[in-house]
Amino acid sequence: MHLLDAIILGFIQGLTEFLPISSSGHLVIFQNLLGFAEPQLLMDVTLHVGTLLAVVVYFRKDISSLLGEFLGFIGIHRTRLEVDKANNRQGLILWILVACIPTGLIGYFFKDPLESLFGSVSVVGGMLIVTGLIIGSTYFIPPKYTSRGKIGLVIALLIGTSQGLAIIPGISRSGVTIACGLLCGLNRELAGRFSFLIAVPAIIGALLLQLQEQPLHGVHFFPLLTGFACSAIVGFLCLKILMTMVKKGQLAYFAPYCLAAGAFALIVL
C-alpha cells in the first residue's frame, strides 16, 4: 500500500467514524466512485485502533473514573458528594454493559447478512437518507424535553439496539445512537457521552471478530503508522467538533449532507 493511500484512508476513517455521516457508507461510495481498493485487514484494524485511541483520549477522564470504580480503586472514606458521584459512575457502568447486550447479539447473529449489504450502493444510499431523517428529526425536539440526567434500562437497551443496527452500511453509529438518546429525553451532553462510551467496547468487539475471521496480511510499517496517526488526529478533531455541536443542539445540521449523499448514491452511482 502506498503512503498516499494510507493518508487518504486515515483521513476518511477519522472524518466519517465520528461525524454522523456513516463511515461504512462513505467507504462504499468512495470504492465505487474512485475504484478505491478496500484496505487490507491489518490496515483496516490499524485505522480503527486510531479512532479508538481518539475516543479514549477525548473521554480519558470519564473512562479513567469508570475503570477506577469498576476495579474497586475508590477510597473507603467518602463524603456524601463522593458517594453520590460513585453511585452515578456505577449506574453509568451498568447501563454501558446493558447497552452492549443488544449490540453484541446483533453483531454476532446478523453480522454476515448485514455486511453483505456492502455490495449494494442503492442500500447505502437509502440508509444514508434514513440516517439523515433520523438525525434531522432531532431539530424538532424542544430543548426542555432533553433534560433527563439518568439513563435507565429501557433507554440503554434502545441505544444499544440502535448501535447494533449501525452495522448496516449507510447507518451512522454516532448519529442514530445520539439521536436515540435525545429522542428518549436524555440531556445533550449525556446523550453524546453515552454514545461514544458504548462505542469503545463495540469497536473492540468488532475488531476481535474481524481478527478471528480473517488472517492478517502484511503492510509496510510506515504506511501503517501514517494511517494510524491520520485516523487518530482527524478522529479526535471531528469528535471534538461533534460533541460541541451536540451540546448546542446542532446534530440536525448534518441531515442535509446525509440526504444529499444518499440521493447522490442512488441517482449517480
Secondary structure as UniProt FT lines:
FT   HELIX           3..18
FT   TURN            20..21
FT   HELIX           23..34
FT   HELIX           41..58
FT   HELIX           60..70
FT   TURN            71..72
FT   HELIX           80..115
FT   HELIX           116..119
FT   HELIX           121..137
FT   HELIX           138..140
FT   HELIX           143..145
FT   HELIX           153..165
FT   TURN            166..167
FT   TURN            169..170
FT   HELIX           173..183
FT   TURN            184..185
FT   HELIX           188..197
FT   HELIX           199..213
FT   HELIX           221..247
FT   TURN            248..249
FT   HELIX           251..254
FT   HELIX           255..267
//
